[in-house]
Amino acid sequence: MAVIIDRELNGGTQVVHKFENGFGASVIRSGRIAGFGTSYGYEQGLFELAVLSFPYGDEQYSLEYGTEITDDVLGHLTEQDVLDVLARIESLEAK
């Protein structure tokens, strides 16, 4: 697993992970998401996670809705929940 982005985002944080299988994850805890409000669980200090794919290399990722993990963003996650989901993403069959 490689962390390819670790930054402040809208009053919070975003960490983007990339795995050797071609999948990754965006883990956010932020006060504002694209101007539409907070990440799911922000008020409770929790995280939001989206599964990613990297069709154009490390610099450009897109949300991946076609995995067994989720077809949407996962919200209200504890730190342990995030670690568990990251392990599941890392174990997916390569794209």
CORQUI-V529406 format. One record per backbone hydrogen bond with DSSP energy under -0.5 kcal/mol. NH is the residue of the N-H (numbers start at 1). CO is the residue of the C=O. Records with the same first field share a line. If there is no record, write none. Layout:
NH = CO  CO
This chain:
2 = 18
4 = 2  16
5 = 16
7 = 14
9 = 12
12 = 9
13 = 29
14 = 7
15 = 27
16 = 5
17 = 15  25
18 = 2
19 = 23
22 = 19
24 = 52
25 = 17
26 = 50
27 = 15  25
28 = 26  48
29 = 13
31 = 10
32 = 10
33 = 37
34 = 32
36 = 33
39 = 30
41 = 39
42 = 39
44 = 41
45 = 42
46 = 41
47 = 77
48 = 28
49 = 74
50 = 26
52 = 24
53 = 62
54 = 22
56 = 60
57 = 54
60 = 57
62 = 53
64 = 51
65 = 63
67 = 70
74 = 49
76 = 40
77 = 47
82 = 78
83 = 79
84 = 80
85 = 81
86 = 82
87 = 83
88 = 84
89 = 85
90 = 86
91 = 87
92 = 89
95 = 21
